[in-house]
Amino acid sequence: MTPSARIAFAKYCLLRRIDGQMCLIFRVANQRTTPVVHVQIRATALLKTVTAEGQPTFVYKTLKLDV
């Protein structure tokens, strides 16, 4: 049996400018009683954009994380 992670995300996140760059700040918590080891974290944003033809569309963008 492979152990499964039990993590919780905060209900709200924060989008603010830090040192001239827009930053998305969110919290993640371990819900297990034992520590989490060898953690890999990835974050992807779904962004609304407009094509050259003027059509609205959505694109996925992998976010660079600063942990």
PyMOL commands that set and color helices and strands:
alter all, ss='L'
color gray80, all
select strands_A, chain A and resi 7-9+14-18+21-25+28-30+43-50+56-63
alter strands_A, ss='S'
color yellow, strands_A
deselect
rebuild
show_as cartoon
